[in-house]
Each structure stands twice: as structure tokens, then as C-alpha cells.
Amino acid sequence: MNTTELKSKLYKKISWRILPFLLLCYVFAYLDRVNIGFAKLQMQSDLGFSDAVYGLGAGVFFIGYALFEVPSNLLLPKVGARKTFSRILILWGLTATCMLFVTNEMTFYVLRFLLGVFEAGFAPGMIFYLTYWYGQDRMAGVMATVMLAAPLAGIFGGPLSAWIMSSFHSMSSLAGWQWMFLIEGLPCVILGIMALYVLADRPADAKWLNDEEKKLLMQDTNTSGVQHHSFKEVIKDPRVFLLGAAYFTLICGIYTLGFWLPTIIRDAGVADVMSIGLYSAIPYIITVIAMQVYSRRSDRLAERRWHTAIPALVSAIALATATLFNGQLALSMIFITVATVSVWMAYTVFWAIPSQHFKGSAAAGAIALINTIGLLGGFFSPTIIGYTKTLTNSTQAGLLVMAVLLVLGSLLLALNRKPAAVGSSATAY
């Protein structure tokens, strides 16, 4: 068996071992941060929250996340992936479940903040963890697999949340939204316990790999790149902040759609909660297919720059166009779907870029810092849209702001160029 066949067999073995588990964990991570969008359909009237209160509560999650993300990721190489992921999953699962006890604005803000604190580090930690297991030529495809979590949460989480809220409403004196938080939060605690047994901290610790497989994997993942020996060097690299700013705009687009899609569909004339859940799945069904095809094309061509910049621009145009058809369900859904698919294609390929530039243990800090800067968009976008909707009674102004940000993001991504090798000119990713 030649080296190519051995590598193919090895990566298939690794993928079946770790990717399904990480994907399942990330599905619940995304679901537990955005299911507030469905809870809003009942929770807002039950508790008397304005759109501004809802927007701030949805966004404050990301403040907690941003504050604790870098420390969490810097500790991961020292503590180990198993304990890190187990701690994160258990604490966020318990906090997500406790959302059923929200009774006023303060408890809403506090629990959403704590949810961000406890989930901090999971996504960038997972991205860093995958660099232990996969060579650079496979990263976009691998990222497309684990990043399926968000569209899968949209496909199944929307109808599931709507079904729970409709079917369990008033059972045991709990509202439907309270049952939703309970049923969608507790599985994370179980996954946290499982992480200790399913994952290995590093390939060297994997009992299910033999010595030859470990050696081959080490050779394949030891790729060249800009070596940073400390986190202090990382924060001096302007590329970190360029990528962080571009990621901020992508996150604004993603969470605009994630948090407000149910409301946009309701404003288009759909009143039934279950129907809203089914309509909300449509953009994500197409996204699942598009992410896989597009990321593998990026891997095949070894090109990242335009594979991120172009779909970000397309998403901006589609989101802006959708505002022209407010209240028209068919046309709104077409352009919202294009916007959703495009921003997720850009997002998926984006995460193949940092691991090309940052190497060694400092990569954990670089990835976390980029993610921290970007995730502030998760606070900014729902807060701005909630505030403008309270003022104007329409989501259109807020959506236009997000579209402009995506145009800016497209420009920043177009500026991102691969560092030149010694004696050569710079080329695009």
C-alpha cells in the first residue's frame, strides 16, 4: 500500500472517530445560543420584553464569550482537549437549561451572559484541536464537516424547537419556551461526560492509532507557516486583526439571520409557530449542500481569498435586496436563502486560513483572538436590529446596516494575501 493510500485510510479512520462527536456537540452549541430566536415567539409576550430587550439579551451572550475565550484556548494545550471540552459542555448545558427560570430582564441578561462565559473557547478550541489531526490540504473540507452544525441546527433545530413549544405548552405548568430550553439544554451535560471517553488529547495519546499511523500523521500535519513562539508575538501580527475584522462582519451576517429569521418569516405573514419552524429550515437545507461542494473546491484549488470575499459580497447584495420585499414571503425567502447560503460558504472557507498562517501552540491564541474579535459581531448585530426594530417597527433598517458590513467584510477578505515565501512575490490564498 503506497503512502497516498495509507493517508487516505488513516484520515478516514480519524474522521469517523472524532468528527461525528464534534459535529454533534457543535450542533447543540449553535442551537443553545440561537434557540432564543424561537423562544422569542412566546417568551416575549409572556414576559413583556421589547425587541430592544430581546436584541440585547441575545447579544450579551457574546460579551461573556469574548471575555473568556482567549484564556480558555490558551489553557487548552496545558489542560488537554478532553477536560476542556467536558468542562465547557457540562457548564453550558446546565446554564442553557436554567434559561427556563427567566422571569425578568435581569435574569435574562445574566443567564445569557453566563451561557457565553461557559461556552467560551469551544469553537476556537475545536478548530485548534483539528489542526492536531489534519494536514493543511484537508482543512477546508474538515471545517465544512464540523461547520455543518449550524445549518443542521437550522434544519432540525427550527422544527424541533417549534414542535416542543407547540406540543409541550402548559404541560406541568411550564410554557412551551421553558420546555424548549429544558429539552435542548440537558443533552449537553451528557455529551460533556462522553467527551472524557471519546476524545484523545493529541494523536500521540490515541490508543486507537498504531505507531506507524501516528508517525505518518505527525509528518503530514507538520506543515510550514509563520511560526509564533508566544501569544505576545501573535497580538503584534496585523494579520490577526485583519482576519478578526473580516470575521466580525461575517458573524454579523450569520447571527442576523440566525436570531431574526423566525421574526422575518412571521413579518412576511406566517403566523403558525410550526410553519415558521419549517420555513426556517429551507435556507439551511441548501446551505448544507453548498458548504460541502464549495469547501472542497477551495481545497482542490488551494485558494482561500476569493472563496471568502466573493460569497460575502453576494450575501450582502441578497440581504439588502430582501429588504425590498418585506411582507412578501416567496421573494423574501429566496433572497434570505441566498444570503444565508453565501455567508456560510464564506465562513466555512475562512477557518482554513488561520491554520495556514499560525503554527505551534500560539495558534490556539491566534485562533481564539480572531474568533473573539469576530464574535463581538454576535453582540452588535442583534442589538442594533432589536433597537432599530423598536424605533421603526421594522427589521429593514437593521438588515441594511448588516448588508453594508458584509460589503466591508468582502473588501477586507480581498485584501488578505498569503505571506510571500523568501525570494518570491506574494500570492493569494
C-alpha positions as CSV (number, residue, x, y, z in Angstrom):
1,M,0.0,0.0,0.0
2,N,1.5,3.3,-1.1
3,T,1.7,6.5,1.1
4,T,-1.3,8.1,-0.5
5,E,-3.5,5.1,0.2
6,L,-2.2,4.8,3.7
7,K,-3.0,8.5,4.3
8,S,-6.5,8.1,2.9
9,K,-7.2,5.1,5.2
10,L,-5.7,7.0,8.2
11,Y,-7.8,10.1,7.7
12,K,-11.0,8.1,7.1
13,K,-10.3,6.3,10.5
14,I,-9.7,9.7,12.2
15,S,-12.7,11.3,10.7
16,W,-15.1,8.5,11.8
17,R,-13.7,8.6,15.3
18,I,-13.8,12.4,16.1
19,L,-15.8,14.3,13.6
20,P,-19.3,12.9,14.3
21,F,-18.9,13.6,18.0
22,L,-17.5,17.2,17.5
23,L,-20.3,17.8,15.0
24,L,-23.0,16.7,17.4
25,C,-21.5,18.9,20.2
26,Y,-21.4,21.9,17.9
27,V,-25.0,21.4,16.7
28,F,-26.1,21.8,20.4
29,A,-23.7,24.7,20.8
30,Y,-25.3,26.6,17.9
31,L,-28.8,25.5,18.9
32,D,-28.4,26.6,22.5
33,R,-27.2,30.1,21.5
34,V,-29.8,30.8,18.8
35,N,-32.9,29.0,20.1
36,I,-33.7,32.2,21.8
37,G,-35.0,33.3,18.3
38,F,-37.8,30.7,18.6
39,A,-38.3,31.3,22.3
40,K,-39.0,34.9,21.4
41,L,-42.2,34.0,19.6
42,Q,-43.8,33.1,23.0
43,M,-41.3,34.3,25.6
44,Q,-41.5,38.0,24.5
45,S,-45.3,38.3,25.1
46,D,-45.2,36.1,28.3
47,L,-42.6,38.3,29.9
48,G,-43.4,41.6,28.3
49,F,-39.9,42.1,26.7
50,S,-39.4,44.7,23.9
51,D,-37.4,44.0,20.8
52,A,-34.6,46.1,22.2
53,V,-34.5,43.9,25.4
54,Y,-34.6,40.8,23.3
55,G,-31.8,42.0,21.0
56,L,-29.6,43.0,23.9
57,G,-30.2,39.7,25.7
58,A,-29.4,37.7,22.5
59,G,-26.2,39.7,22.0
60,V,-24.9,39.8,25.6
61,F,-24.0,36.1,25.2
62,F,-21.1,37.2,23.0
63,I,-19.7,39.6,25.6
64,G,-19.3,36.7,28.1
65,Y,-17.9,34.6,25.3
66,A,-15.4,37.2,24.2
67,L,-14.1,37.9,27.7
68,F,-13.2,34.3,28.4
69,E,-12.5,32.8,25.0
70,V,-8.7,33.6,24.8
71,P,-7.9,32.4,28.3
72,S,-9.9,29.2,27.6
73,N,-8.0,28.5,24.4
74,L,-4.6,29.3,25.9
75,L,-5.3,26.8,28.6
76,L,-6.4,24.0,26.2
77,P,-2.9,22.8,25.3
78,K,-2.0,22.7,29.0
79,V,-5.2,21.2,30.4
80,G,-5.9,18.9,27.4
81,A,-8.8,18.8,25.0
82,R,-10.8,16.1,26.9
83,K,-11.1,18.1,30.1
84,T,-11.5,21.4,28.4
85,F,-14.4,20.2,26.2
86,S,-16.0,18.3,29.0
87,R,-16.0,21.4,31.3
88,I,-17.4,23.6,28.6
89,L,-20.2,21.2,27.6
90,I,-21.4,20.5,31.1
91,L,-21.4,24.1,32.3
92,W,-23.1,25.5,29.2
93,G,-25.7,22.6,29.2
94,L,-26.7,23.4,32.8
95,T,-26.9,27.2,32.0
96,A,-28.9,26.7,28.8
97,T,-31.3,24.6,30.8
98,C,-31.6,27.3,33.5
99,M,-33.0,29.6,30.9
100,L,-36.4,28.2,31.7
101,F,-36.2,30.1,35.0
102,V,-36.1,33.6,33.3
103,T,-38.7,35.8,34.8
104,N,-37.5,39.4,34.1
105,E,-34.9,41.3,32.1
106,M,-32.1,40.9,34.6
107,T,-32.3,37.1,34.8
108,F,-32.5,37.1,31.0
109,Y,-29.3,39.2,30.7
110,V,-27.4,37.3,33.4
111,L,-28.1,33.8,32.1
112,R,-27.3,34.8,28.5
113,F,-24.0,36.3,29.7
114,L,-23.2,33.2,31.7
115,L,-24.0,31.0,28.8
116,G,-21.4,32.9,26.8
117,V,-18.9,32.6,29.6
118,F,-19.2,28.8,29.9
119,E,-19.3,28.1,26.2
120,A,-16.3,30.3,25.6
121,G,-13.5,28.5,23.9
122,F,-15.5,25.6,22.4
123,A,-15.5,26.7,18.7
124,P,-11.9,28.0,18.5
125,G,-10.7,25.2,20.7
126,M,-12.3,22.7,18.3
127,I,-10.7,24.4,15.3
128,F,-7.3,24.3,17.1
129,Y,-7.8,20.7,18.1
130,L,-8.4,19.7,14.5
131,T,-5.0,21.1,13.5
132,Y,-3.5,18.2,15.5
133,W,-5.3,15.7,13.3
134,Y,-5.4,17.1,9.8
135,G,-2.9,18.4,7.2
136,Q,-3.5,21.8,5.6
137,D,-4.7,20.4,2.3
138,R,-7.7,18.9,4.1
139,M,-8.7,21.7,6.4
140,A,-11.4,23.4,4.4
141,G,-13.2,20.1,3.8
142,V,-12.9,19.2,7.5
143,M,-14.1,22.6,8.5
144,A,-17.1,22.2,6.2
145,T,-18.0,19.0,8.0
146,V,-17.9,20.4,11.6
147,M,-19.4,23.7,10.4
148,L,-22.4,21.7,9.2
149,A,-23.5,22.1,12.8
150,A,-25.1,25.5,12.3
151,P,-27.2,24.6,9.2
152,L,-28.1,21.3,10.7
153,A,-29.2,23.1,13.8
154,G,-31.3,25.3,11.5
155,I,-32.8,22.3,9.6
156,F,-33.7,20.2,12.6
157,G,-33.5,22.7,15.5
158,G,-36.1,25.1,14.0
159,P,-38.8,22.5,13.5
160,L,-37.8,20.8,16.8
161,S,-38.0,24.0,18.8
162,A,-41.3,24.9,17.2
163,W,-42.7,21.4,17.9
164,I,-41.6,21.5,21.5
165,M,-43.1,24.9,22.1
166,S,-46.4,23.9,20.4
167,S,-46.7,20.4,21.9
168,F,-45.5,20.9,25.5
169,H,-47.1,24.3,26.1
170,S,-48.7,24.5,29.5
171,M,-47.6,20.9,30.4
172,S,-46.8,20.7,34.1
173,S,-47.4,24.4,34.3
174,L,-44.5,25.3,32.1
175,A,-44.7,27.4,28.9
176,G,-43.6,25.9,25.6
177,W,-40.4,28.0,25.6
178,Q,-39.5,26.7,29.0
179,W,-39.8,23.1,27.9
180,M,-37.6,24.0,24.8
181,F,-34.7,25.2,27.0
182,L,-35.0,22.2,29.2
183,I,-35.1,19.6,26.4
184,E,-32.4,21.3,24.3
185,G,-30.0,22.1,27.2
186,L,-29.7,18.8,29.2
187,P,-28.1,16.7,26.3
188,C,-25.0,18.9,26.5
189,V,-24.3,17.6,30.0
190,I,-24.3,14.1,28.8
191,L,-22.0,15.0,25.9
192,G,-19.7,16.6,28.4
193,I,-19.3,13.3,30.2
194,M,-18.9,11.4,27.0
195,A,-16.0,13.8,25.8
196,L,-13.8,12.3,28.5
197,Y,-14.1,8.9,26.9
198,V,-14.5,9.6,23.2
199,L,-11.7,12.1,22.6
200,A,-7.9,11.9,22.9
201,D,-5.9,15.0,23.9
202,R,-3.5,14.5,21.0
203,P,-2.8,11.9,18.3
204,A,0.1,10.6,20.5
205,D,-2.5,9.7,23.2
206,A,-4.9,8.0,20.8
207,K,-4.9,4.3,21.7
208,W,-6.8,3.6,18.5
209,L,-3.9,4.7,16.3
210,N,-0.8,2.4,15.9
211,D,2.8,3.8,15.9
212,E,3.0,3.8,12.1
213,E,-0.2,5.9,11.9
214,K,0.9,8.3,14.5
215,K,4.2,8.9,12.7
216,L,2.5,9.4,9.3
217,L,0.1,11.8,10.9
218,M,2.8,13.8,12.5
219,Q,4.7,14.2,9.2
220,D,1.5,15.2,7.4
221,T,0.5,17.9,9.9
222,N,3.9,19.4,10.4
223,T,3.4,22.0,7.6
224,S,5.4,25.2,7.2
225,G,4.0,28.6,8.1
226,V,4.7,31.7,10.2
227,Q,5.9,30.4,13.5
228,H,4.8,32.4,16.5
229,H,6.5,31.4,19.7
230,S,4.3,33.3,22.2
231,F,0.9,34.9,22.4
232,K,2.7,38.3,22.7
233,E,4.0,37.8,19.1
234,V,0.6,36.8,17.9
235,I,-1.0,40.1,19.1
236,K,1.6,42.1,17.2
237,D,0.8,40.4,13.9
238,P,-1.6,42.8,11.9
239,R,-3.0,39.8,10.0
240,V,-4.7,38.7,13.2
241,F,-6.7,42.0,13.3
242,L,-7.4,42.0,9.6
243,L,-8.8,38.5,9.9
244,G,-10.7,39.4,13.1
245,A,-12.3,42.4,11.5
246,A,-13.4,40.4,8.4
247,Y,-14.7,37.7,10.7
248,F,-16.7,40.3,12.7
249,T,-18.6,41.2,9.5
250,L,-19.3,37.5,8.7
251,I,-20.6,36.9,12.2
252,C,-22.9,40.0,11.9
253,G,-24.4,38.4,8.9
254,I,-24.7,34.9,10.3
255,Y,-26.3,35.9,13.6
256,T,-28.6,38.5,12.0
257,L,-30.1,35.6,10.1
258,G,-29.8,33.1,13.0
259,F,-31.6,35.3,15.6
260,W,-34.1,37.1,13.4
261,L,-35.1,34.6,10.7
262,P,-38.2,33.4,12.6
263,T,-39.2,37.1,13.1
264,I,-38.6,37.9,9.4
265,I,-40.8,34.9,8.4
266,R,-43.5,36.0,10.8
267,D,-43.4,39.5,9.5
268,A,-43.9,38.1,6.0
269,G,-47.3,36.8,7.1
270,V,-46.7,33.3,8.6
271,A,-48.4,33.1,12.0
272,D,-48.3,29.4,13.0
273,V,-45.2,28.6,15.1
274,M,-44.7,25.2,13.5
275,S,-44.9,26.6,10.0
276,I,-42.3,29.2,10.9
277,G,-40.0,26.4,12.1
278,L,-40.4,24.6,8.8
279,Y,-39.8,27.7,6.6
280,S,-36.7,28.5,8.7
281,A,-35.2,25.1,7.7
282,I,-35.3,25.9,4.0
283,P,-32.1,28.1,3.8
284,Y,-30.1,25.7,5.8
285,I,-31.0,22.6,3.7
286,I,-29.4,24.3,0.7
287,T,-26.5,25.6,2.9
288,V,-25.6,22.0,3.9
289,I,-25.0,21.0,0.3
290,A,-23.3,24.3,-0.8
291,M,-20.8,24.2,2.1
292,Q,-19.6,20.7,1.2
293,V,-19.2,21.4,-2.5
294,Y,-17.7,24.9,-2.1
295,S,-15.1,24.0,0.6
296,R,-13.8,21.0,-1.4
297,R,-13.5,23.2,-4.4
298,S,-11.4,25.6,-2.2
299,D,-9.2,22.7,-1.1
300,R,-8.8,21.4,-4.6
301,L,-7.7,24.8,-6.0
302,A,-5.7,25.7,-2.8
303,E,-7.4,29.1,-2.9
304,R,-9.0,30.9,0.1
305,R,-9.0,34.6,-0.6
306,W,-11.7,34.9,-3.3
307,H,-13.5,31.9,-2.0
308,T,-14.3,34.1,1.1
309,A,-14.5,37.6,-0.4
310,I,-17.0,36.8,-3.3
311,P,-19.7,34.9,-1.3
312,A,-19.5,37.6,1.4
313,L,-20.4,40.2,-1.3
314,V,-23.1,38.0,-2.7
315,S,-24.6,37.7,0.8
316,A,-24.6,41.5,1.3
317,I,-26.4,42.0,-2.0
318,A,-29.0,39.4,-1.3
319,L,-29.6,40.6,2.3
320,A,-30.1,44.2,1.0
321,T,-32.4,43.0,-1.7
322,A,-34.5,41.0,0.8
323,T,-35.5,44.3,2.5
324,L,-37.2,45.4,-0.7
325,F,-39.7,42.6,-0.4
326,N,-40.7,42.8,3.3
327,G,-44.0,41.1,3.8
328,Q,-43.8,39.1,0.5
329,L,-43.0,35.6,1.7
330,A,-41.8,33.9,-1.5
331,L,-39.4,36.7,-2.6
332,S,-38.2,37.3,0.9
333,M,-37.4,33.6,1.3
334,I,-35.5,33.5,-2.0
335,F,-33.1,36.3,-1.1
336,I,-32.8,35.3,2.6
337,T,-31.8,31.8,1.4
338,V,-29.2,33.2,-1.0
339,A,-27.8,35.4,1.8
340,T,-27.7,32.5,4.3
341,V,-26.0,30.1,1.8
342,S,-23.4,32.7,0.7
343,V,-22.4,33.9,4.2
344,W,-21.9,30.3,5.4
345,M,-19.8,29.4,2.4
346,A,-17.5,32.3,3.2
347,Y,-17.5,31.4,6.9
348,T,-16.5,27.8,6.2
349,V,-13.5,28.5,4.0
350,F,-12.5,31.4,6.3
351,W,-11.4,29.0,9.0
352,A,-9.0,27.2,6.7
353,I,-7.0,30.5,6.6
354,P,-5.6,31.0,10.2
355,S,-4.1,27.5,10.3
356,Q,-2.1,28.3,7.2
357,H,-0.5,31.3,8.8
358,F,-0.2,30.5,12.5
359,K,1.6,27.4,13.8
360,G,2.6,25.9,17.0
361,S,0.9,26.3,20.4
362,A,0.4,30.0,19.8
363,A,-2.0,29.1,17.1
364,A,-4.5,28.4,19.9
365,G,-4.3,32.0,21.0
366,A,-4.3,33.4,17.5
367,I,-7.5,31.4,16.5
368,A,-9.1,32.5,19.8
369,L,-8.3,36.1,19.3
370,I,-9.6,36.2,15.8
371,N,-12.8,34.5,17.0
372,T,-13.1,36.9,19.9
373,I,-12.9,39.9,17.7
374,G,-15.3,38.4,15.3
375,L,-17.9,37.2,17.8
376,L,-18.4,40.7,19.0
377,G,-20.5,40.9,15.9
378,G,-22.8,38.5,17.6
379,F,-23.5,41.2,20.2
380,F,-23.6,44.0,17.7
381,S,-26.0,42.6,15.1
382,P,-28.9,41.5,17.3
383,T,-28.6,44.6,19.5
384,I,-28.7,47.0,16.5
385,I,-31.5,45.2,14.8
386,G,-33.5,45.0,18.1
387,Y,-33.0,48.7,18.7
388,T,-33.9,49.8,15.2
389,K,-37.0,47.5,15.2
390,T,-38.2,49.0,18.4
391,L,-37.8,52.5,16.9
392,T,-39.2,51.8,13.4
393,N,-41.3,48.7,14.0
394,S,-39.4,47.1,11.1
395,T,-36.3,45.0,10.7
396,Q,-35.4,46.6,7.3
397,A,-33.0,49.4,8.6
398,G,-31.1,46.9,10.7
399,L,-30.8,44.4,7.8
400,L,-29.4,47.2,5.6
401,V,-26.7,48.0,8.2
402,M,-25.7,44.3,8.2
403,A,-25.5,44.3,4.4
404,V,-23.2,47.3,4.4
405,L,-20.9,45.5,7.0
406,L,-20.8,42.4,4.7
407,V,-19.6,44.6,1.8
408,L,-16.8,45.9,4.1
409,G,-16.0,42.3,5.1
410,S,-15.7,41.3,1.4
411,L,-13.2,44.1,0.9
412,L,-11.2,43.1,3.9
413,L,-11.1,39.4,2.8
414,A,-10.0,40.5,-0.7
415,L,-7.0,42.3,1.0
416,N,-5.9,39.2,2.8
417,R,-2.9,37.8,0.9
418,K,-0.7,34.8,1.6
419,P,2.8,35.8,3.0
420,A,5.4,35.6,0.3
421,A,8.0,32.9,0.5
422,V,11.6,34.0,0.6
423,G,12.6,35.2,-2.8
424,S,9.1,35.1,-4.3
425,S,6.2,37.5,-4.7
426,A,3.1,37.3,-2.5
427,T,0.2,35.3,-3.9
428,A,-3.4,34.9,-2.9
429,Y,-4.6,32.1,-0.7
